[in-house]
Amino acid sequence: MASAAKEERQPVLRPLRPGPEWPEQERAEQLARGAALKWASGIFYRPEQLARLGQYRSREVQRTCSLEARIKSVVQSYLEGVKTGVWQLARALNAVQETRETLAQARGLLQDMAEAAQTLEPLREQFAKHRQLQALSQLLPRLRAVPAVVARTQILIDTQQFLEAYVSLRELEQLQEETWEPLGGLELPVFEGLGPLAEALVQAVEVAAGAAGQLARDDPALLVAAVRVAEVEAGRTVPQGQAPRDWRFRCLRALQDGLEQLHFGTPLLPGPGALAGWLEALQVALPAEMATAEALVAPCCPPHYKVVQLWARTLHSGLRRCLHQLLEGPELEAADAFTLLHWTLHVYLGPEMMGSLELGSEADVSHLEPLLTMENIEQLETTFVTKVQVNVTQWLQKALDGEVADWGREQEPDTDPSGFYYSPMPAIVLQILEENIRVTSLVSESLQRRVHGMALSELGAFLRSFSDALIRFSRDHLKGEAVAPHYVPYLLAALNHQSALSSSMSVLQLDGLVSGVMAPVEAILDELQRRICRLVLEVLMAELQPLFEVLPSRQWLLSSELLDEVCKRTAGFCRDFWRVRNPAVQLLLTEVERTVVLQYLRALMQGRLVCRGAEERAQAAERLQQDAAQLRELFLGLGLEDVQCVPVLFALRELLKLHDPTLLSLEVTGLRQQFPDVSEDHVSALLDLRGDVSREQRLAALSSLQIGPQPSPSAGRRALFSLVPVPTPALSSCLPSGPCA
């Protein structure tokens, strides 16, 4: 309520000049008047508050007076500021007017001075010409002598008197500098020859620096003079406005260019086949050049030239550039590629050349970039391997052609002192490959491994070619196109070759070689051995086949003549087996035994004979026993250490010897345990040979193959029965699960 009464007593400001110009003021007064009436009506709404109306009125009067006083003070202060500003503007206007008048006066004075200067310009030109004439008159005696001094300086340069020539040149240049300023930069024609004269002097210095090695031996004073001229010029203070002449840089560059051109000039690049001699010459020349630099050239040059290091770096970079140019040219031969690899990787930095202790530590080039990059080394290795592979292929082909040519000779193969068939071919082949592998160890392990891989690949290709040649040899002989008088002996000799290669494969083994690398070649050797054995056995089978075509027969039951003939021919066929080395001879005898037994079994399975009674079965069993014993004796006599296939005849003898057919199941089961590859057809054919087996007994015996105990893996033998064909069995002898069912 008190605040409301206070607001009611506040005076309302009226506009001094109300009018339409101030509509906002009129609206503000209306709002203020309304607010005041609202406030007063709220304050004095109650009658008891009307007693305090006088207090409210006096308070509002005082406040109004205070506001009017403050307004008057503000207006008075504003008017005083405006008055001061007007006074300052008046003074500034006066100052500007005075300044304008002063500038007009100065402009007039400047125009007067320019006109005066134009009148003095001819005088100034005359004064400059007078000064130039005065300077020329003073320098005229010296200028007249310039052409003679230039000619004398040229003579000094031509006679290689570098220091005197440089002194004379500097005197002429100083005279030119003295005339430059007085003449205002005017170039006199008399000094036109100084530029070519200076160039002639620096070129003479470059020529002397380019022959530093020779001058250090023949005329070191001349080399010292040339280097001193370059150094004095490098230490000279160049006048402002002139470009410095970097004679020191040109001298150093001449040193490098002369040295590089001496040893690695383009005409000196080695031609095909001359690389080894060129490298040998460098092996002598470069250390000698380094020794000359250290002993003779270095004392003639300032220490900061670092002559030995400069020589080493220059020779190294020149050699590197030359080798790169060589590699960019025609492809190198194998010998050149190998020589370059060995020389750069081992000889160049070795103690016999740049790594010599006599050259000192400053000649060390090991910290410089390698002569050959990894790409260059890869390129050279690839070139070497490719070229060597071509050569190896040709050498191996020649060895094979020589061996094949011997197969048609009228005489038996050559033998060694022990009586074994012998040919130098295996030794030649292994020597070719081993030497190429061994020599690459002098270069790098990577090259050796690459050549080793190439050698194994070529050996595999050679062995395949050898095997193909044997097949052609056998085909031509058997067809009668080129009958070989000693066909089997040369096959046996080839078996010795295979044994020699197989037993000598260790010479191709590398230390740290990954296991299995030699496996492909070993597999090819094994296949070659089996192929040779098959070719030999084909001849034996052709001899024995007519004999086995009449087995079994009644004659076979009554007489041993048939097997005697088989043993006789087999023994005669194997008479030269002793000329085959172990273990190949054991393998060959084992295959011969297996072949004879297979032929024997094949004849039994043909069903040519059926025993007509117990007596004939006993005779057949006895014949099998005698034949088995005779064959065992034969092969043991031939030198076979372990008879493996003949025991099958003893097992078949037990099957024929059995008196009670009801026990055939047991015998068949035992046969299956010894020879797991026996089939129902084989057993059925053997039962047909007995001639006394009923249908029920046959079915029982054949069923034992299915229900009987299976053979253990350790009891397994090499396949026999699976290689013996049998006639198609009769339906009555087939099991429901049999192959003929």
C-alpha positions in Angstrom: 0.0 0.0 0.0 2.8 2.4 0.8 4.5 1.8 -2.6 1.2 2.4 -4.3 0.7 5.7 -2.4 4.2 6.7 -3.3 3.6 6.1 -7.0 0.4 8.1 -6.8 2.3 11.2 -5.7 4.8 11.1 -8.6 4.3 14.1 -10.9 3.2 13.5 -14.4 5.4 15.1 -17.1 3.6 17.1 -19.6 5.0 17.8 -23.0 6.2 21.3 -23.5 5.0 21.5 -27.1 2.5 18.7 -27.7 1.6 18.2 -31.2 1.4 15.7 -34.0 5.2 15.7 -34.3 5.5 13.5 -31.1 2.7 10.9 -31.1 4.8 8.6 -29.0 5.0 11.3 -26.2 1.2 11.8 -26.2 0.6 8.1 -26.0 3.2 7.8 -23.2 1.4 10.6 -21.2 -1.9 8.8 -21.6 -0.5 5.6 -20.4 1.2 7.3 -17.5 -2.0 9.2 -16.5 -4.0 6.0 -16.6 -1.4 4.2 -14.5 -1.4 7.0 -12.0 -5.2 7.1 -11.6 -5.2 3.3 -11.2 -2.5 3.6 -8.5 -4.3 6.4 -6.7 -7.6 4.6 -6.8 -6.0 1.5 -5.3 -4.2 3.5 -2.5 -7.1 5.6 -1.4 -9.8 3.1 -1.7 -10.2 2.8 2.1 -11.4 5.9 4.0 -8.8 5.6 6.7 -6.1 6.2 4.2 -7.3 9.6 3.1 -5.9 11.1 6.3 -2.4 10.5 4.9 -3.1 12.3 1.6 -1.2 15.4 2.6 1.9 13.3 3.3 1.7 11.7 -0.1 1.3 15.1 -1.8 4.3 16.8 0.0 6.5 13.8 -0.8 5.6 13.9 -4.5 6.2 17.6 -4.6 9.7 17.2 -3.2 10.5 14.4 -5.7 9.2 16.5 -8.6 11.5 19.4 -7.6 14.5 17.1 -7.3 13.9 15.8 -10.8 13.5 19.2 -12.3 16.8 20.3 -10.7 18.6 17.3 -12.2 17.2 18.0 -15.6 18.3 21.6 -15.5 21.8 20.5 -14.5 22.0 18.0 -17.4 20.8 20.5 -19.9 23.2 23.2 -18.7 26.2 20.7 -18.9 25.2 19.8 -22.5 25.0 23.4 -23.6 28.4 24.1 -22.2 29.9 21.1 -24.1 28.3 22.3 -27.4 29.7 25.8 -26.8 33.2 24.4 -26.4 32.9 22.2 -29.5 31.8 25.1 -31.6 34.9 27.1 -30.4 37.3 24.3 -31.3 35.8 23.9 -34.7 36.3 27.5 -35.4 40.0 27.3 -34.4 40.5 24.2 -36.6 39.0 26.0 -39.6 41.5 28.8 -39.2 44.4 26.3 -39.0 43.3 24.5 -42.2 43.1 27.8 -44.1 46.6 28.8 -42.9 48.0 25.4 -44.0 46.4 25.6 -47.4 48.1 29.0 -47.9 51.5 27.6 -46.9 51.2 24.6 -49.3 50.4 26.9 -52.1 53.5 28.9 -51.4 55.7 25.7 -51.3 54.3 24.4 -54.6 55.3 27.7 -56.2 58.8 27.4 -54.8 59.2 23.8 -56.1 58.1 24.9 -59.6 60.7 27.6 -59.5 63.4 25.1 -58.4 62.5 22.6 -61.2 62.8 25.3 -63.8 66.2 26.2 -62.3 67.3 22.5 -62.4 66.5 22.3 -66.1 68.7 25.1 -66.8 71.6 23.4 -64.9 71.2 20.0 -66.7 73.6 20.8 -69.5 76.2 21.9 -67.0 75.8 18.6 -65.1 76.4 16.6 -68.3 79.4 18.6 -69.0 80.7 18.0 -65.5 80.2 14.2 -65.8 82.1 14.2 -69.2 84.8 16.3 -67.6 85.2 13.7 -64.8 85.3 10.8 -67.2 87.9 12.6 -69.3 89.9 13.4 -66.2 89.8 9.7 -65.1 90.7 8.5 -68.6 93.6 10.9 -68.8 95.0 9.6 -65.5 94.5 5.9 -66.5 95.4 6.3 -70.1 99.0 5.0 -69.8 97.8 1.9 -68.0 95.0 1.3 -70.5 97.4 1.5 -73.4 99.3 -1.4 -71.9 96.2 -3.7 -71.5 96.3 -5.4 -74.9 100.0 -6.3 -74.3 99.2 -7.6 -70.8 96.3 -9.7 -72.2 98.6 -11.2 -74.8 101.3 -11.9 -72.2 98.8 -13.5 -69.8 97.6 -15.7 -72.6 101.2 -16.8 -73.2 101.6 -17.6 -69.5 98.4 -19.7 -69.7 99.7 -21.5 -72.7 103.0 -22.2 -71.0 101.1 -23.5 -67.9 102.5 -20.7 -65.6 99.2 -20.6 -63.8 100.2 -18.4 -60.8 101.8 -15.7 -62.9 98.9 -15.8 -65.3 96.4 -15.4 -62.4 98.3 -12.5 -61.0 98.3 -10.8 -64.3 94.6 -11.5 -64.8 93.8 -10.1 -61.4 95.8 -6.9 -62.2 93.8 -6.4 -65.4 90.5 -7.1 -63.5 91.4 -4.6 -60.8 92.2 -2.0 -63.5 88.8 -2.7 -65.0 87.2 -2.2 -61.5 89.0 1.1 -61.1 87.7 2.4 -64.4 84.2 1.2 -63.7 83.1 3.8 -61.2 84.7 6.9 -62.7 83.2 6.0 -66.1 79.8 5.5 -64.6 79.7 1.8 -65.5 80.9 2.3 -69.1 82.5 -0.8 -70.5 85.7 0.0 -72.4 86.4 -2.2 -75.5 89.9 -2.7 -74.3 88.6 -5.0 -71.5 86.5 -7.2 -73.8 89.1 -10.0 -73.8 89.2 -10.4 -70.0 86.2 -12.8 -69.9 87.7 -15.3 -72.5 91.1 -14.9 -70.8 89.6 -15.9 -67.4 87.8 -18.8 -69.0 91.0 -20.0 -70.7 92.8 -19.9 -67.4 90.2 -21.9 -65.6 90.0 -24.4 -68.4 93.8 -24.9 -68.2 93.4 -25.4 -64.5 90.7 -28.0 -65.2 93.0 -29.8 -67.6 95.7 -29.9 -65.1 93.3 -31.2 -62.4 92.0 -33.8 -64.7 95.5 -35.3 -65.1 96.2 -35.0 -61.3 97.5 -38.6 -61.0 100.0 -38.2 -63.8 101.1 -34.7 -62.7 101.5 -35.9 -59.2 104.1 -38.3 -60.5 105.7 -36.2 -63.2 105.2 -32.5 -62.3 103.6 -32.0 -58.9 104.5 -28.2 -58.9 102.1 -27.7 -61.9 99.3 -29.5 -60.0 100.0 -27.4 -56.9 99.9 -24.2 -59.0 96.6 -25.2 -60.5 95.0 -26.0 -57.1 96.4 -22.8 -55.6 94.8 -20.7 -58.4 91.4 -22.3 -57.7 91.8 -21.8 -53.9 92.9 -18.1 -54.2 90.0 -17.4 -56.5 87.6 -19.2 -54.0 88.9 -16.9 -51.2 88.6 -13.7 -53.2 86.0 -11.1 -52.2 83.7 -10.6 -55.1 82.7 -6.9 -55.8 79.0 -6.2 -55.3 77.0 -6.8 -58.4 79.3 -9.5 -59.8 78.6 -13.2 -59.8 81.3 -15.4 -58.0 83.4 -17.6 -60.1 83.4 -21.1 -58.5 86.7 -22.3 -59.7 87.2 -24.6 -56.7 84.1 -26.5 -57.7 85.2 -26.7 -61.3 88.6 -27.9 -60.2 87.1 -30.7 -58.0 84.8 -31.7 -60.7 87.7 -31.9 -63.1 89.6 -34.1 -60.7 86.6 -36.5 -60.6 85.9 -36.4 -64.3 89.5 -37.0 -65.2 89.8 -39.9 -62.8 86.6 -41.5 -64.0 87.4 -41.0 -67.6 90.8 -42.6 -67.2 89.4 -45.9 -65.8 85.8 -46.0 -66.9 85.6 -44.2 -70.2 82.9 -45.5 -72.6 85.5 -46.8 -75.2 87.0 -48.9 -72.4 83.9 -50.9 -71.7 84.7 -54.7 -72.0 83.3 -56.6 -74.9 81.8 -60.1 -74.8 84.2 -62.5 -73.2 86.6 -59.7 -72.1 84.9 -59.0 -68.8 87.1 -61.2 -66.7 90.3 -59.6 -68.0 88.8 -56.1 -67.5 87.9 -56.8 -63.9 91.4 -58.3 -63.3 92.9 -55.1 -64.7 90.7 -53.0 -62.4 91.7 -55.2 -59.5 95.3 -54.0 -60.0 94.6 -50.5 -61.3 92.2 -49.2 -58.6 94.3 -50.0 -55.5 97.3 -48.5 -57.3 95.3 -45.4 -58.1 94.3 -45.1 -54.5 97.8 -45.6 -53.3 98.9 -42.8 -55.7 96.3 -40.5 -54.4 97.3 -41.1 -50.8 101.0 -40.8 -51.4 101.3 -38.2 -54.2 98.1 -36.3 -54.9 97.0 -35.7 -51.4 100.2 -33.6 -50.4 99.5 -31.4 -53.4 96.0 -30.4 -52.4 94.5 -28.7 -49.3 93.4 -30.9 -46.5 89.7 -30.0 -47.0 89.8 -31.6 -50.4 90.0 -35.0 -48.7 91.7 -36.4 -51.7 91.7 -40.1 -50.7 88.1 -40.1 -49.9 87.3 -38.2 -53.1 89.3 -40.7 -55.1 87.5 -43.6 -53.4 84.1 -42.1 -54.0 84.9 -41.1 -57.6 86.2 -44.5 -58.5 83.3 -46.3 -56.8 80.7 -44.2 -58.5 82.4 -44.5 -61.9 82.7 -48.2 -61.6 79.0 -48.4 -60.5 77.9 -46.4 -63.5 80.0 -48.4 -65.8 78.6 -51.7 -64.5 75.0 -50.4 -64.8 75.8 -49.5 -68.5 77.2 -52.9 -69.0 74.0 -54.6 -67.6 71.8 -52.4 -69.8 73.6 -53.6 -72.9 73.5 -57.1 -74.5 72.9 -59.9 -72.1 76.0 -61.4 -70.6 77.2 -64.9 -71.0 77.1 -67.3 -68.0 80.8 -67.0 -67.3 80.7 -63.2 -67.4 77.6 -63.1 -65.2 79.3 -65.4 -62.7 82.6 -63.5 -62.8 80.8 -60.2 -62.3 78.8 -61.5 -59.3 81.8 -63.0 -57.6 84.0 -60.0 -58.3 81.5 -57.4 -57.0 80.3 -59.3 -54.0 83.7 -60.7 -52.8 86.7 -59.4 -54.6 85.9 -55.7 -54.8 85.6 -55.1 -51.1 88.0 -57.9 -50.2 91.5 -57.4 -48.7 93.1 -57.8 -52.1 91.4 -54.7 -53.4 89.5 -51.8 -51.8 89.5 -53.5 -48.4 93.3 -53.5 -48.2 94.7 -52.3 -44.9 97.5 -50.5 -46.8 95.0 -48.0 -48.2 94.0 -46.6 -44.9 90.6 -45.8 -43.4 89.9 -42.9 -45.7 89.7 -45.2 -48.7 86.8 -47.3 -47.2 84.0 -47.7 -49.7 81.9 -50.0 -47.7 79.7 -47.1 -46.5 78.9 -46.1 -50.1 75.9 -47.6 -52.0 76.6 -51.1 -53.4 78.0 -51.5 -56.8 75.0 -53.7 -57.8 71.5 -53.2 -56.6 69.3 -56.1 -55.5 67.6 -55.8 -58.9 71.0 -56.1 -60.7 72.0 -59.1 -58.6 68.6 -60.7 -59.4 69.1 -60.0 -63.1 72.7 -61.5 -63.1 71.6 -64.5 -61.2 68.7 -65.1 -63.6 71.0 -64.7 -66.5 73.5 -67.1 -65.1 71.0 -69.7 -64.2 69.3 -69.5 -67.6 72.6 -69.7 -69.5 73.9 -72.5 -67.3 70.6 -74.4 -67.7 70.9 -74.3 -71.5 74.5 -75.5 -71.3 73.6 -78.3 -68.8 70.8 -79.4 -71.0 73.2 -79.7 -74.0 75.8 -81.5 -71.9 73.3 -84.0 -70.5 71.8 -84.5 -73.9 75.3 -85.3 -75.3 76.0 -87.7 -72.5 72.6 -89.4 -73.1 73.2 -89.6 -76.9 76.6 -91.2 -76.4 75.1 -93.8 -74.0 72.2 -94.5 -76.4 74.6 -94.9 -79.3 76.5 -97.6 -77.3 73.3 -99.8 -76.9 73.5 -101.0 -80.5 77.1 -102.1 -80.3 78.3 -105.6 -81.2 80.0 -106.0 -77.9 78.7 -106.2 -74.3 78.8 -103.1 -72.0 82.0 -102.1 -70.5 82.8 -103.4 -67.0 84.8 -102.0 -64.1 87.6 -103.8 -62.3 85.0 -105.7 -60.1 83.2 -107.0 -63.2 80.1 -104.9 -62.9 78.6 -103.2 -65.9 79.9 -99.7 -66.0 79.5 -96.5 -68.0 80.9 -93.1 -67.2 77.5 -91.5 -67.9 76.3 -91.3 -64.3 79.6 -89.9 -63.1 79.5 -87.3 -66.0 76.0 -86.3 -65.2 76.6 -85.9 -61.5 79.9 -84.2 -62.1 78.3 -81.6 -64.4 75.5 -80.8 -61.9 77.7 -81.0 -58.7 80.4 -78.7 -60.2 77.8 -76.1 -61.2 76.3 -76.2 -57.7 79.6 -76.2 -55.9 81.1 -73.2 -57.9 78.1 -71.1 -57.1 78.9 -71.3 -53.4 81.7 -68.9 -54.1 79.1 -66.2 -55.0 76.1 -66.4 -52.7 73.7 -68.9 -51.0 70.8 -67.6 -53.0 72.5 -68.3 -56.3 73.6 -71.7 -55.1 70.0 -72.6 -54.2 68.7 -71.4 -57.5 71.3 -73.4 -59.4 70.6 -76.4 -57.1 66.9 -76.2 -58.0 67.8 -75.9 -61.7 70.2 -78.9 -61.4 67.4 -81.1 -59.8 65.0 -80.0 -62.5 67.5 -80.9 -65.3 68.3 -84.2 -63.6 64.7 -85.0 -63.5 64.3 -84.1 -67.2 67.4 -86.2 -68.0 66.1 -89.2 -66.2 62.7 -88.9 -68.0 64.6 -88.7 -71.3 66.7 -91.7 -70.3 63.6 -93.6 -69.5 62.0 -92.7 -72.8 65.1 -93.7 -74.6 65.0 -97.1 -72.9 61.4 -97.5 -74.0 62.3 -96.7 -77.6 65.3 -99.0 -77.4 63.1 -101.8 -76.2 60.3 -101.2 -78.7 62.7 -101.1 -81.7 64.4 -104.3 -80.5 61.2 -106.2 -79.9 59.7 -105.1 -83.2 62.9 -106.0 -85.0 63.5 -102.5 -86.3 66.8 -102.2 -84.6 67.8 -105.5 -83.0 70.4 -105.1 -80.3 72.9 -108.0 -80.0 73.2 -107.5 -76.3 69.8 -106.1 -75.4 69.5 -107.5 -71.8 73.1 -106.7 -70.8 72.5 -103.1 -71.7 69.3 -103.0 -69.7 71.3 -104.4 -66.8 73.9 -101.7 -67.4 71.1 -99.1 -67.3 70.0 -100.6 -64.0 73.6 -100.1 -62.7 73.4 -96.5 -63.9 70.2 -95.9 -62.0 71.8 -97.4 -58.9 74.9 -95.2 -59.3 72.8 -92.1 -59.7 70.6 -93.0 -56.7 73.5 -93.8 -54.4 75.3 -90.6 -55.4 72.4 -88.2 -54.9 74.1 -87.1 -51.7 76.6 -85.1 -53.7 73.8 -82.8 -54.7 72.5 -82.3 -51.2 72.9 -78.8 -49.6 73.3 -78.0 -46.0 70.1 -76.6 -44.5 68.1 -77.8 -47.5 64.4 -78.1 -46.8 63.4 -81.7 -46.5 61.5 -83.1 -49.5 63.3 -81.1 -52.1 65.1 -84.2 -53.4 61.9 -86.3 -53.3 60.7 -85.7 -56.9 64.1 -86.8 -58.3 64.2 -89.8 -56.0 60.7 -90.7 -57.1 61.8 -90.5 -60.8 64.8 -92.7 -60.0 62.5 -95.3 -58.4 60.2 -95.2 -61.3 63.2 -95.6 -63.7 64.3 -98.6 -61.7 60.9 -100.2 -61.9 60.7 -99.5 -65.6 64.1 -101.1 -66.3 63.1 -104.1 -64.3 59.8 -104.4 -66.3 61.8 -104.3 -69.6 64.1 -107.1 -68.4 61.2 -109.2 -67.1 59.3 -108.8 -70.4 62.2 -110.7 -72.1 62.1 -113.4 -69.5 58.3 -113.7 -69.8 58.6 -114.0 -73.5 61.0 -117.0 -73.0 59.0 -118.7 -70.4 55.5 -118.2 -71.8 55.7 -121.2 -74.2 56.7 -123.5 -71.4 53.9 -122.4 -69.0 51.3 -122.8 -71.8 51.4 -126.6 -71.3 51.2 -126.4 -67.5 49.4 -128.1 -65.8 49.1 -131.3 -67.8 49.4 -135.0 -67.4 53.0 -134.7 -68.5 53.6 -132.2 -65.8 52.2 -134.6 -63.2 54.5 -137.4 -64.2 57.7 -135.6 -65.0 59.8 -132.6 -63.8 61.1 -131.9 -67.3 58.8 -128.9 -67.8 60.0 -127.1 -64.6 63.6 -128.2 -65.3 63.4 -126.4 -68.6 61.9 -123.4 -66.8 64.7 -123.3 -64.3 67.3 -123.8 -67.0 66.1 -120.9 -69.0 65.7 -118.7 -65.9 69.2 -119.5 -64.8 70.5 -118.8 -68.2 68.6 -115.6 -68.4 70.0 -114.5 -65.0 73.6 -115.5 -65.7 74.7 -111.9 -66.1 72.8 -110.6 -63.1 76.0 -110.8 -61.0 77.2 -107.9 -63.0 74.5 -105.8 -61.4 75.4 -104.1 -58.1 73.4 -104.4 -54.9 70.7 -103.6 -54.0 69.5 -103.5 -57.6 70.5 -107.1 -58.2 68.4 -108.2 -55.2 65.4 -106.2 -56.5 65.9 -107.8 -59.9 66.1 -111.3 -58.6 63.0 -110.6 -56.4 61.1 -109.5 -59.5 62.3 -112.5 -61.5 61.1 -114.8 -58.7 57.8 -113.0 -58.6 57.4 -113.2 -62.4 58.1 -116.9 -62.5 55.7 -117.6 -59.7 53.0 -115.4 -61.3 53.4 -117.3 -64.6 53.1 -120.6 -62.7 50.0 -119.4 -60.8 48.5 -118.0 -64.1 49.0 -121.4 -65.7 47.3 -123.2 -62.7 44.3 -121.0 -62.8 43.5 -121.6 -66.5 41.7 -124.9 -65.7 43.6 -127.0 -68.2 43.8 -129.9 -65.8 41.2 -131.5 -63.4 42.4 -134.3 -61.2 40.5 -137.5 -61.8 41.1 -139.1 -58.5 43.0 -139.1 -55.2 46.1 -140.5 -56.9 46.3 -137.6 -59.3 45.6 -135.1 -56.5 48.5 -136.6 -54.6 50.7 -136.4 -57.7 49.7 -132.7 -58.2 50.5 -131.9 -54.6 53.8 -133.7 -54.8 54.6 -131.9 -58.0 53.8 -128.5 -56.4 56.1 -129.4 -53.5 58.9 -130.5 -55.8 58.5 -127.5 -58.1 58.5 -125.1 -55.1 61.6 -126.7 -53.7 63.3 -126.6 -57.1 62.4 -122.9 -57.6 63.6 -122.0 -54.1 66.9 -123.8 -54.7 67.1 -122.0 -58.1 66.7 -118.5 -56.7 68.8 -119.1 -53.7 71.5 -120.3 -56.0 71.2 -117.2 -58.1 71.9 -115.1 -55.0 68.4 -114.1 -53.8 68.6 -113.4 -50.1 64.9 -113.9 -49.3 62.5 -116.1 -51.2 59.1 -114.4 -50.9 56.8 -115.7 -53.6 57.7 -119.4 -53.8 55.9 -120.2 -50.5 52.6 -119.7 -52.2 53.2 -123.0 -54.0 53.6 -124.8 -50.7 50.3 -123.3 -49.6 48.5 -124.5 -52.7 50.1 -127.9 -52.2 48.3 -128.1 -48.8 45.0 -127.3 -50.5 45.5 -130.1 -53.0 46.9 -132.6 -50.5 43.9 -132.4 -48.2 42.0 -135.7 -48.3 38.8 -134.6 -46.6 37.0 -131.9 -48.7 34.9 -130.9 -45.8 38.0 -129.3 -44.2 38.7 -127.1 -47.2 37.2 -124.1 -45.4 40.1 -124.2 -42.9 42.7 -124.4 -45.7 41.1 -121.6 -47.6 41.1 -119.5 -44.4 44.8 -120.2 -43.9 45.5 -119.3 -47.5 43.6 -116.0 -47.1 45.7 -115.2 -44.0 49.0 -115.8 -45.9 47.9 -114.1 -49.1 45.2 -111.5 -48.5 44.6 -110.7 -52.2 43.3 -114.2 -53.0 39.8 -114.0 -54.4 36.8 -116.3 -54.7 37.6 -116.9 -58.4 41.2 -118.1 -57.5 39.9 -120.4 -54.8 37.2 -121.7 -57.2 39.8 -122.4 -59.9 41.9 -124.3 -57.4 38.9 -126.3 -56.2 38.3 -127.1 -59.9 41.8 -128.5 -60.1 41.1 -130.9 -57.3 38.1 -132.3 -59.1 36.3 -133.8 -56.1 34.6 -130.8 -54.5 30.8 -130.8 -54.3 28.6 -127.8 -54.7 28.0 -127.6 -50.9 31.7 -128.0 -50.1 32.6 -125.3 -52.6 30.0 -122.9 -51.2 31.3 -123.6 -47.7 34.9 -123.1 -48.7 34.1 -119.8 -50.6 32.0 -118.6 -47.7 35.0 -118.9 -45.4 36.6 -116.0 -47.3 33.7 -113.7 -46.2 33.0 -114.9 -42.7 36.5 -116.0 -41.7 38.9 -113.8 -39.7 40.4 -111.0 -41.8 44.2 -111.0 -42.3 46.2 -108.7 -40.1 48.0 -105.8 -41.8 51.4 -107.1 -40.7 50.7 -110.4 -42.5 50.2 -108.7 -45.8 52.4 -109.5 -48.7 53.0 -108.0 -52.1 50.2 -108.6 -54.6 50.2 -112.0 -56.3 46.8 -113.4 -56.9 45.4 -110.0 -57.8 47.8 -110.0 -60.8 46.7 -113.5 -61.9 43.7 -113.6 -64.3 41.3 -116.5 -64.1 38.6 -117.7 -66.5 35.0 -116.7 -65.7 33.8 -119.3 -63.1 30.7 -121.4 -63.7 27.5 -120.1 -62.1 27.3 -123.2 -59.9 30.5 -122.2 -58.2 29.5 -118.6 -57.6 28.4 -117.3 -54.2 25.4 -114.9 -54.2 27.9 -112.1 -53.3 30.6 -113.2 -55.7 31.7 -111.3 -58.8 29.7 -113.5 -61.1 26.5 -113.3 -59.2 
